[in-house]
Amino acid sequence: MKAVLVEDCTTVNFNDFGIRTRITAGLSLILFLAVLSTGISLKNNVSVKYESGEVSGSWIPAIDNLGHMKGFVADHYLAVSDRMAGRDPSDAASFAKKIQTIESELYKATEVYAATLLTYTEESAAQGNAEKALYADYQAKRDAYFKIAQTSLSGLADAAGAADKLAPVQQSFGEKAPDAFRQAYVAMEAVLKFNLDGTGLAAEKVKKLVASSEAVMLGVLVVIVAVGGWLIWAIPRSVVGPVQQAVALAKNIADGDLSKTIVVNRKDELGQRPGRNRSLHGRVGLHRQTKRRLGTPGQPIGRERLQGSH
């Protein structure tokens, strides 16, 4: 009985592509996923570095200088209060130098803090405007306190120790200065709290970016492992199975058994092998038919049989 080979070309599947093409495509896919994972990681790392830079380059210096500014404003109020109450017996020059030093340090700290307000970008403009508004409120209240303090110190100098002139100046300072200082101090605390909250939010954002980067890397790693595992399973399977069928078919042909059927449903190198076996089937079948028509070896061939074979 003649062996039958049936070709199934109705659909396109994984086996329609060449072995080299399949291996190349699989490795290219893994490489693409690795590059994609690296790109995403780099993007997230840049974001983390940016946010970390915001914390270390903007929020922390702002908080540090705001702390100094609070201290200088408080020192200024205490120094003026002691002077107005007569608790500071130093001469006018020494006291003026003391006040000048405090105001100079306050000015320097304020300049550094004000520079941090310029670090806001368009994306964080709303947050920047909010802090600038708080800073403007603090400036106004601080300047109002300084005006009261300067007026009081000027009145104290003009009084020259005269009780009748000194008492109204001290009374005016006692009525106005504490409240003005308190308002300036509260405004400063509002700016400080804003920066502390901003630092917390920035740190939380960095934490989320790191977690997101780790999750993406883990997800891509799982996909790479899954795809690599599937390719390790699929490519050898797509090669070994047809090779085993081809070997079995060749063995059957060698044994003279042409009754086996092979369905060829692939167009790669291994799919072309059964096609060659099919021509071998044809030649073997034709040889057997010729032998049956011409007779077996050792038997005389008559003229009629020779004529019938043509």
C-alpha positions as CSV (number, residue, x, y, z in Angstrom):
1,M,0.0,0.0,0.0
2,K,1.4,3.4,-1.0
3,A,2.1,5.9,1.8
4,V,0.1,9.1,1.9
5,L,1.5,12.6,2.7
6,V,-1.1,15.3,3.2
7,E,-0.1,19.0,3.2
8,D,-2.2,21.3,5.4
9,C,-1.6,25.0,4.3
10,T,-4.9,26.5,5.3
11,T,-3.6,28.5,8.2
12,V,-0.4,30.3,9.1
13,N,1.2,29.3,12.4
14,F,4.5,29.4,14.3
15,N,5.9,26.5,12.2
16,D,5.5,28.4,9.0
17,F,8.6,30.5,9.8
18,G,12.1,29.2,9.5
19,I,14.0,27.9,12.5
20,R,16.5,30.7,12.3
21,T,13.7,33.2,12.0
22,R,12.0,31.8,15.0
23,I,15.1,31.8,17.1
24,T,16.0,35.3,15.9
25,A,12.5,36.6,16.6
26,G,12.5,35.1,20.1
27,L,15.9,36.5,21.0
28,S,14.9,39.9,19.6
29,L,11.7,39.9,21.7
30,I,13.7,39.2,24.8
31,L,16.2,41.8,23.9
32,F,13.4,44.3,23.3
33,L,11.8,43.6,26.7
34,A,15.2,44.0,28.4
35,V,15.8,47.3,26.6
36,L,12.3,48.5,27.5
37,S,12.8,47.6,31.1
38,T,16.1,49.4,31.1
39,G,14.5,52.5,29.5
40,I,11.7,52.6,32.0
41,S,14.1,52.1,34.9
42,L,16.3,55.0,33.6
43,K,13.3,57.2,33.3
44,N,12.1,56.4,36.8
45,N,15.7,56.9,38.1
46,V,15.8,60.3,36.5
47,S,12.5,61.2,38.2
48,V,13.8,59.9,41.5
49,K,17.0,61.9,41.2
50,Y,15.0,65.0,40.3
51,E,12.6,64.7,43.2
52,S,15.5,63.9,45.5
53,G,17.3,66.9,44.2
54,E,14.2,69.0,45.0
55,V,14.3,67.8,48.5
56,S,18.0,68.3,49.1
57,G,18.4,71.4,46.9
58,S,15.2,73.3,47.7
59,W,13.1,72.0,50.5
60,I,15.8,71.3,53.1
61,P,17.8,74.6,52.5
62,A,14.5,76.5,52.8
63,I,13.6,74.8,56.1
64,D,17.1,75.3,57.4
65,N,17.0,79.0,56.6
66,L,13.5,79.5,57.8
67,G,14.6,78.1,61.2
68,H,17.4,80.6,61.3
69,M,15.0,83.4,60.3
70,K,12.7,82.5,63.1
71,G,15.6,82.6,65.5
72,F,16.9,85.9,64.3
73,V,13.4,87.6,64.5
74,A,13.0,86.2,68.0
75,D,16.5,87.4,69.0
76,H,15.7,90.9,67.6
77,Y,12.4,91.1,69.6
78,L,14.1,90.0,72.9
79,A,17.0,92.4,72.4
80,V,14.7,95.4,71.7
81,S,12.4,94.4,74.6
82,D,15.3,94.2,77.0
83,R,16.5,97.6,75.8
84,M,13.1,99.2,76.1
85,A,12.6,97.7,79.6
86,G,16.0,98.9,80.8
87,R,17.3,95.4,81.2
88,D,20.2,96.0,78.7
89,P,22.7,98.4,80.3
90,S,25.1,98.4,77.3
91,D,26.0,101.6,75.6
92,A,24.2,102.8,72.5
93,A,27.1,101.9,70.2
94,S,27.3,98.3,71.5
95,F,23.5,97.9,71.3
96,A,23.4,99.3,67.8
97,K,26.1,96.8,66.7
98,K,24.2,94.0,68.3
99,I,21.0,94.9,66.5
100,Q,22.8,95.4,63.2
101,T,24.4,91.9,63.5
102,I,21.0,90.3,64.1
103,E,19.4,92.1,61.2
104,S,22.4,91.3,58.9
105,E,22.1,87.6,59.7
106,L,18.4,87.7,59.2
107,Y,18.9,89.4,55.8
108,K,21.4,86.8,54.7
109,A,19.1,83.9,55.7
110,T,16.2,85.6,54.0
111,E,18.1,86.0,50.8
112,V,19.0,82.3,50.7
113,Y,15.4,81.3,51.4
114,A,14.1,83.7,48.7
115,A,16.4,82.0,46.2
116,T,14.6,78.7,46.8
117,L,11.4,80.3,45.7
118,L,12.9,80.6,42.2
119,T,13.3,76.8,41.9
120,Y,9.6,76.2,41.1
121,T,8.8,75.0,37.6
122,E,5.7,75.5,35.5
123,E,4.4,72.2,36.7
124,S,4.6,73.3,40.3
125,A,3.6,76.9,39.7
126,A,0.5,76.6,41.9
127,Q,2.6,75.4,44.8
128,G,5.1,78.1,44.2
129,N,2.5,80.8,44.2
130,A,1.0,79.5,47.5
131,E,4.4,79.7,49.2
132,K,5.2,83.1,47.7
133,A,1.9,84.4,49.1
134,L,2.8,83.1,52.6
135,Y,6.3,84.7,52.3
136,A,4.8,88.0,51.2
137,D,2.5,87.9,54.2
138,Y,5.5,87.2,56.5
139,Q,7.5,90.1,55.0
140,A,4.7,92.5,55.5
141,K,4.2,91.5,59.2
142,R,7.9,91.4,59.8
143,D,8.4,94.9,58.4
144,A,5.5,96.1,60.5
145,Y,7.2,94.8,63.6
146,F,10.5,96.3,62.6
147,K,8.9,99.7,62.1
148,I,7.5,99.6,65.6
149,A,10.8,98.5,67.0
150,Q,12.8,101.2,65.2
151,T,10.3,103.9,66.2
152,S,10.5,102.8,69.8
153,L,14.3,102.7,69.9
154,S,14.4,106.1,68.3
155,G,12.0,107.4,70.9
156,L,14.1,105.8,73.6
157,A,17.2,107.6,72.4
158,D,15.3,110.9,72.2
159,A,14.0,110.5,75.7
160,A,17.7,110.4,77.0
161,G,16.5,108.9,80.3
162,A,13.8,111.5,81.0
163,A,11.0,109.6,82.8
164,D,8.3,111.8,81.4
165,K,9.4,111.2,77.8
166,L,10.4,107.5,78.4
167,A,7.1,106.3,79.8
168,P,5.0,107.0,76.7
169,V,7.6,105.4,74.5
170,Q,7.7,102.3,76.7
171,Q,3.9,102.2,76.9
172,S,3.5,102.4,73.1
173,F,6.1,99.7,72.6
174,G,4.4,97.4,75.2
175,E,1.0,97.9,73.4
176,K,2.1,97.4,69.8
177,A,5.4,95.4,69.7
178,P,4.3,92.1,71.2
179,D,1.3,91.7,68.9
180,A,3.3,92.8,65.9
181,F,6.1,90.3,66.7
182,R,3.6,87.5,67.4
183,Q,2.0,88.1,64.0
184,A,5.3,88.0,62.2
185,Y,6.3,84.9,64.1
186,V,3.1,83.1,63.3
187,A,3.5,84.0,59.6
188,M,7.0,82.6,59.7
189,E,5.7,79.4,61.2
190,A,3.1,79.1,58.4
191,V,5.9,79.4,55.8
192,L,7.9,76.8,57.7
193,K,5.0,74.4,58.0
194,F,4.3,74.7,54.3
195,N,7.9,73.7,53.6
196,L,7.8,70.8,56.1
197,D,4.6,69.5,54.4
198,G,6.2,70.0,51.0
199,T,9.3,68.0,52.1
200,G,7.0,65.2,53.3
201,L,5.1,65.1,50.0
202,A,8.3,65.1,48.0
203,A,9.7,62.3,50.1
204,E,6.5,60.3,49.6
205,K,6.6,60.9,45.9
206,V,10.2,59.6,45.8
207,K,9.1,56.6,47.7
208,K,6.3,55.9,45.2
209,L,8.6,56.4,42.2
210,V,11.1,53.9,43.7
211,A,8.2,51.4,44.3
212,S,6.9,52.0,40.8
213,S,10.3,51.4,39.3
214,E,10.8,48.2,41.3
215,A,7.3,47.0,40.2
216,V,8.0,47.7,36.6
217,M,11.3,45.9,36.7
218,L,9.8,42.9,38.4
219,G,6.9,42.8,35.9
220,V,9.2,43.0,32.9
221,L,11.5,40.4,34.5
222,V,8.5,38.0,34.9
223,V,7.5,38.6,31.2
224,I,11.1,38.0,30.1
225,V,11.3,34.8,32.1
226,A,7.8,33.6,30.8
227,V,8.7,34.4,27.2
228,G,12.1,32.9,27.5
229,G,10.6,29.8,29.1
230,W,8.0,29.5,26.3
231,L,10.7,29.9,23.6
232,I,12.9,27.3,25.3
233,W,9.9,24.9,25.2
234,A,8.4,25.8,21.9
235,I,11.4,26.0,19.6
236,P,12.9,22.6,20.5
237,R,9.5,21.1,20.4
238,S,8.8,22.5,16.9
239,V,12.1,21.0,15.8
240,V,12.4,17.7,17.6
241,G,8.9,16.4,16.8
242,P,9.2,16.7,13.0
243,V,12.7,15.2,13.1
244,Q,11.4,12.2,15.0
245,Q,8.6,11.8,12.4
246,A,11.0,12.1,9.6
247,V,13.3,9.5,11.1
248,A,10.4,7.1,11.7
249,L,9.2,7.7,8.1
250,A,12.7,7.0,6.8
251,K,12.8,3.8,8.9
252,N,9.5,2.7,7.5
253,I,10.7,3.3,3.9
254,A,13.8,1.4,4.7
255,D,11.7,-1.5,5.9
256,G,9.5,-1.3,2.8
257,D,6.5,-0.1,4.7
258,L,4.8,2.6,2.6
259,S,1.5,2.6,4.5
260,K,2.2,5.4,6.9
261,T,0.6,8.8,6.6
262,I,2.3,12.1,7.5
263,V,0.4,15.5,7.6
264,V,2.7,18.3,6.6
265,N,1.4,21.6,8.1
266,R,4.6,23.7,8.1
267,K,6.6,25.6,5.6
268,D,10.0,25.8,7.3
269,E,13.1,23.7,6.7
270,L,11.6,20.7,8.4
271,G,8.4,21.0,6.4
272,Q,10.4,20.7,3.3
273,R,11.9,17.4,4.4
274,P,8.7,15.3,4.0
275,G,8.4,16.8,0.5
276,R,11.6,15.2,-0.4
277,N,10.5,12.0,1.3
278,R,7.4,12.1,-0.8
279,S,9.5,12.0,-4.0
280,L,11.3,9.1,-2.5
281,H,7.9,7.4,-1.8
282,G,7.1,7.9,-5.4
283,R,10.3,6.4,-6.7
284,V,10.0,3.4,-4.4
285,G,6.3,2.9,-5.4
286,L,7.2,3.2,-9.1
287,H,10.0,0.7,-8.6
288,R,7.6,-1.8,-7.0
289,Q,5.0,-1.4,-9.7
290,T,7.6,-2.0,-12.4
291,K,8.8,-5.1,-10.6
292,R,5.3,-6.4,-10.4
293,R,4.7,-5.7,-14.1
294,L,8.1,-7.1,-15.3
295,G,8.2,-10.0,-12.9
296,T,10.4,-11.0,-10.0
297,P,14.1,-11.4,-10.4
298,G,15.2,-14.8,-11.8
299,Q,12.0,-15.3,-13.9
300,P,12.2,-15.1,-17.8
301,I,10.5,-12.1,-19.3
302,G,8.3,-12.9,-22.2
303,R,7.9,-10.8,-25.3
304,E,4.3,-10.0,-24.4
305,R,5.2,-8.7,-21.0
306,L,7.9,-6.5,-22.4
307,Q,5.5,-5.1,-24.9
308,G,2.8,-4.6,-22.3
309,S,5.3,-2.7,-20.1
310,H,5.8,-0.1,-22.9
